[in-house]
Amino acid sequence: MARPSPLSLAGGALLGLGAAAILVGERRRPLRRRTRPERERLPVNLLLGAATMATVALLERPLTAPLAAQAEKRRRGLVQRLPLPVVARDAAAVLLMDYTTYLWHVLTHRVAALWRFHLVHHVDLDLDASTALRFHFVDMAISAPYRAAQVALIGASPRAFAVWQGWFFLAVLFHHSNLALPERFERRLARVVTTPRMHGIHHSAARDETDSNWSSGFSLWDHLHGTFRLDVPQARVAAGVPNYRDPAELGLGRALRLPFVRQRDAWAAPSVRAS
């Protein structure tokens, strides 16, 4: 068995430290008030997260690893054809992976068959780092071929893909977190990366607010497409979707079954629910 390289060990340590800082920070400086007891949410989000991580390990990695290796070895994919140094090609690959993930996120809201699974993520009535783990495992299974296509078409090398994965993990944990940054600093930071206030608006129960801030890593894509918003005070943001606000429906069993049962109009008022 090959030993991990010092570089990969250092990267893992940095990821661990970054994640720990986010988790500690959101407890010490909370941005939004909780609406539900943590004991009701946290176990569900962690169990859903464990299932999604297992799905990624079983389905996504076997697809992406050989494609990334072939991209570098045989110079396949868009960035591999660029007359640039290796570092520049890798940087371009990371940016394109991030942009095409923005596009995938939009699709998960716009395509009804994808939204059925992504809804499991959005029904959480609070928003913190654990929400970053709250995805249906089938959502991850469906995204695996898309991720493979990203790697193949972009030509992401194993290095570039590993860098993007580490960046994506920390970015998703960070922008879902309940961490209150100084507002002036966050407004500057949001010019470059997706921040907790930005993503809080995306998780709003008001649809026009949810239909914004689609970026997962760099916020550049929202600025580019005119979908950036930072004009909603967090005290006014009610996380979740209007027609799925009953805490009794947010448990593990209901979350796993949700995509496979008759769907209500997520954005309709609860008073007009279908029976």
GUKOLDO-391347 format. One record per residue (C-alpha): x, y, z. Coordinates in Angstrom, 3 decimals, padded with zeros to 6 digits. Last residue first. Example, Ala and Ser with C-alpha at 12.3 -4.5 7.8 and 13.67 -1.06 7.14 Angstrom:
BEGIN
> X;Y;Z
> 013.670;-001.060;007.140 $
> 012.300;-004.500;007.800 $
! end
This chain:
BEGIN
> X;Y;Z
> -053.782;016.255;001.020 $
> -052.341;018.983;-001.147 $
> -051.102;021.955;000.812 $
> -052.890;025.268;000.299 $
> -052.565;026.552;003.887 $
> -048.875;025.715;003.856 $
> -048.245;028.544;001.360 $
> -046.908;027.311;-001.949 $
> -043.146;027.321;-002.587 $
> -042.495;023.598;-002.164 $
> -045.453;022.640;-004.329 $
> -046.144;019.289;-002.737 $
> -044.364;016.218;-003.992 $
> -045.888;012.739;-003.955 $
> -043.370;010.357;-002.406 $
> -039.990;009.208;-003.697 $
> -037.911;012.341;-003.112 $
> -039.093;012.590;000.538 $
> -038.418;008.996;001.580 $
> -034.864;009.558;002.864 $
> -035.817;012.825;004.549 $
> -038.908;011.274;006.137 $
> -036.831;008.480;007.630 $
> -034.149;010.835;008.911 $
> -036.449;013.374;010.531 $
> -037.611;016.611;008.900 $
> -041.318;015.905;008.526 $
> -042.147;016.286;012.233 $
> -040.420;019.702;012.121 $
> -043.309;020.977;009.911 $
> -041.858;023.648;007.640 $
> -042.157;021.887;004.295 $
> -044.557;024.123;002.333 $
> -042.685;027.391;002.824 $
> -039.132;026.194;002.053 $
> -036.315;026.346;004.599 $
> -034.438;029.188;006.277 $
> -036.280;032.295;007.453 $
> -034.060;035.262;006.585 $
> -035.167;038.548;008.175 $
> -032.510;038.539;010.913 $
> -029.980;037.808;008.162 $
> -030.638;041.197;006.582 $
> -031.328;040.835;002.829 $
> -029.278;042.989;000.432 $
> -026.324;040.680;-000.229 $
> -027.418;039.362;-003.581 $
> -025.463;037.991;-006.552 $
> -027.432;036.457;-009.432 $
> -026.236;038.899;-012.122 $
> -024.525;036.169;-014.134 $
> -020.934;037.407;-013.701 $
> -021.413;038.503;-010.080 $
> -022.947;035.131;-009.289 $
> -020.061;033.384;-011.051 $
> -017.389;035.418;-009.250 $
> -018.646;034.205;-005.879 $
> -015.852;031.606;-005.818 $
> -016.837;028.428;-004.021 $
> -020.417;027.199;-004.047 $
> -021.992;029.868;-006.231 $
> -025.779;029.874;-006.517 $
> -026.225;033.222;-004.788 $
> -029.743;033.889;-006.084 $
> -033.017;032.060;-006.696 $
> -033.434;031.470;-002.960 $
> -034.151;035.178;-002.525 $
> -036.890;035.204;-005.167 $
> -038.236;032.035;-003.581 $
> -038.688;033.448;-000.086 $
> -037.999;030.543;002.290 $
> -034.377;031.698;002.400 $
> -031.569;029.197;001.813 $
> -029.978;031.370;-000.910 $
> -030.091;034.344;001.465 $
> -028.121;032.387;004.058 $
> -025.671;031.579;001.278 $
> -024.678;035.197;000.911 $
> -024.592;035.860;004.643 $
> -022.405;032.784;005.192 $
> -019.928;033.779;002.430 $
> -019.303;032.684;-001.153 $
> -015.868;033.848;-002.287 $
> -014.377;036.814;-004.180 $
> -016.599;039.884;-003.928 $
> -018.135;038.255;-000.879 $
> -014.897;038.944;001.024 $
> -015.464;042.676;000.741 $
> -019.008;042.402;002.052 $
> -017.751;040.043;004.727 $
> -015.221;042.564;006.005 $
> -017.887;045.270;006.318 $
> -020.223;042.834;008.048 $
> -017.738;041.596;010.646 $
> -018.067;037.815;010.335 $
> -020.892;035.946;012.033 $
> -020.458;032.196;011.551 $
> -023.617;030.138;011.181 $
> -021.918;027.913;008.639 $
> -023.321;027.039;005.237 $
> -020.758;029.299;003.552 $
> -017.846;027.806;005.450 $
> -018.666;024.106;005.122 $
> -019.267;024.538;001.396 $
> -016.013;026.485;000.963 $
> -014.008;023.986;003.018 $
> -015.216;021.002;000.989 $
> -014.937;022.837;-002.351 $
> -011.350;023.942;-001.687 $
> -010.298;020.396;-000.778 $
> -012.072;018.983;-003.831 $
> -010.631;021.708;-006.092 $
> -007.091;021.010;-004.917 $
> -007.582;017.258;-005.425 $
> -009.000;017.872;-008.916 $
> -006.102;020.130;-009.854 $
> -003.546;017.615;-008.631 $
> -005.241;014.628;-010.326 $
> -005.331;016.669;-013.561 $
> -008.554;018.374;-014.639 $
> -009.157;017.984;-018.361 $
> -012.197;020.252;-018.491 $
> -014.217;017.754;-020.509 $
> -013.112;014.682;-018.552 $
> -013.186;016.194;-015.059 $
> -016.553;017.875;-015.571 $
> -018.005;014.754;-017.215 $
> -016.986;012.699;-014.185 $
> -018.658;015.249;-011.904 $
> -021.832;015.029;-014.003 $
> -021.722;011.232;-013.809 $
> -021.413;011.465;-009.983 $
> -024.198;014.065;-009.546 $
> -026.952;011.467;-009.656 $
> -025.276;009.392;-006.944 $
> -024.807;012.483;-004.771 $
> -028.504;013.365;-004.981 $
> -029.211;009.679;-004.364 $
> -027.397;010.058;-001.016 $
> -029.807;012.820;-000.004 $
> -027.886;015.855;001.182 $
> -027.471;017.311;004.676 $
> -023.693;017.548;005.019 $
> -023.419;021.319;004.441 $
> -026.430;021.647;006.760 $
> -024.085;020.521;009.569 $
> -022.082;023.731;009.099 $
> -025.075;025.851;010.037 $
> -028.478;026.824;008.685 $
> -031.713;026.225;010.512 $
> -035.068;025.053;009.185 $
> -033.508;022.322;007.019 $
> -035.895;021.869;004.078 $
> -033.217;022.943;001.597 $
> -031.013;019.849;001.655 $
> -033.859;017.373;001.222 $
> -035.139;019.595;-001.601 $
> -032.023;018.641;-003.581 $
> -033.553;015.203;-004.144 $
> -036.886;016.283;-005.626 $
> -035.066;019.243;-007.223 $
> -033.193;016.904;-009.554 $
> -036.354;015.460;-011.141 $
> -037.919;018.929;-011.295 $
> -035.013;020.522;-013.181 $
> -034.600;024.188;-012.177 $
> -033.276;023.859;-008.634 $
> -030.747;021.076;-009.220 $
> -029.928;022.740;-012.555 $
> -028.777;025.939;-010.839 $
> -026.440;023.888;-008.649 $
> -025.048;022.141;-011.718 $
> -024.223;025.504;-013.310 $
> -022.372;026.653;-010.182 $
> -020.498;023.327;-010.238 $
> -019.499;024.170;-013.819 $
> -017.939;027.381;-012.520 $
> -015.965;025.710;-009.724 $
> -014.598;022.981;-011.974 $
> -013.705;025.717;-014.474 $
> -011.762;027.684;-011.854 $
> -009.915;024.580;-010.632 $
> -009.071;023.605;-014.223 $
> -007.700;027.072;-014.980 $
> -005.439;026.838;-011.920 $
> -004.228;023.409;-013.061 $
> -003.459;024.735;-016.521 $
> -001.570;027.668;-014.994 $
> 000.497;025.360;-012.787 $
> 001.284;023.082;-015.741 $
> 002.621;025.945;-017.857 $
> 000.347;027.216;-020.630 $
> -000.266;026.432;-024.291 $
> -003.841;025.284;-023.557 $
> -004.714;021.797;-024.753 $
> -004.676;020.325;-021.259 $
> -007.193;022.973;-020.209 $
> -009.910;021.674;-022.533 $
> -009.637;017.932;-022.027 $
> -007.085;015.258;-022.794 $
> -003.326;015.691;-022.443 $
> -002.650;011.931;-022.542 $
> -001.102;011.571;-019.077 $
> -002.831;014.560;-017.502 $
> -006.355;013.857;-018.696 $
> -005.805;010.111;-018.290 $
> -005.069;010.516;-014.572 $
> -008.093;012.781;-014.101 $
> -010.331;010.268;-015.869 $
> -008.928;007.399;-013.799 $
> -009.728;009.231;-010.517 $
> -013.124;010.623;-011.553 $
> -015.163;007.465;-012.038 $
> -013.888;005.335;-009.144 $
> -014.097;008.477;-006.944 $
> -017.722;009.247;-007.734 $
> -019.487;005.957;-007.076 $
> -018.270;004.228;-003.907 $
> -016.480;007.105;-002.196 $
> -019.128;009.657;-003.185 $
> -021.880;007.322;-001.981 $
> -020.109;006.793;001.345 $
> -019.840;010.553;001.751 $
> -023.556;010.930;001.025 $
> -024.529;008.267;003.562 $
> -022.337;009.829;006.265 $
> -023.842;013.240;005.535 $
> -027.381;011.916;005.921 $
> -026.333;010.496;009.282 $
> -024.695;013.774;010.301 $
> -027.705;015.861;009.252 $
> -030.125;013.622;011.137 $
> -027.957;013.522;014.285 $
> -027.565;017.348;014.211 $
> -031.165;018.372;013.725 $
> -033.132;017.153;016.736 $
> -030.313;017.450;019.290 $
> -029.577;020.936;017.957 $
> -032.941;022.178;019.200 $
> -034.868;024.099;016.517 $
> -035.166;027.811;015.634 $
> -031.530;028.775;016.040 $
> -030.666;032.488;016.044 $
> -028.538;033.658;013.123 $
> -024.918;034.834;012.829 $
> -023.420;032.898;015.723 $
> -020.024;034.077;017.024 $
> -018.672;031.483;019.462 $
> -020.525;028.520;018.049 $
> -019.930;029.492;014.417 $
> -016.244;030.035;015.129 $
> -015.627;026.632;016.685 $
> -017.051;024.786;013.692 $
> -015.326;027.071;011.168 $
> -011.951;026.817;012.927 $
> -012.266;023.033;013.110 $
> -012.981;022.822;009.365 $
> -009.921;024.940;008.580 $
> -007.703;022.909;010.877 $
> -008.873;019.655;009.329 $
> -008.427;020.964;005.798 $
> -004.938;022.183;006.676 $
> -004.038;018.783;008.134 $
> -005.328;017.016;005.036 $
> -003.272;019.281;002.806 $
> -000.166;018.641;004.892 $
> -000.745;014.883;004.638 $
> -001.275;015.186;000.896 $
> 001.974;017.123;000.533 $
> 003.909;014.706;002.765 $
> 002.791;011.904;000.403 $
> 000.427;009.236;001.678 $
> 002.079;005.798;001.771 $
> 001.377;003.390;-001.039 $
> 000.000;000.000;000.000 $
! end
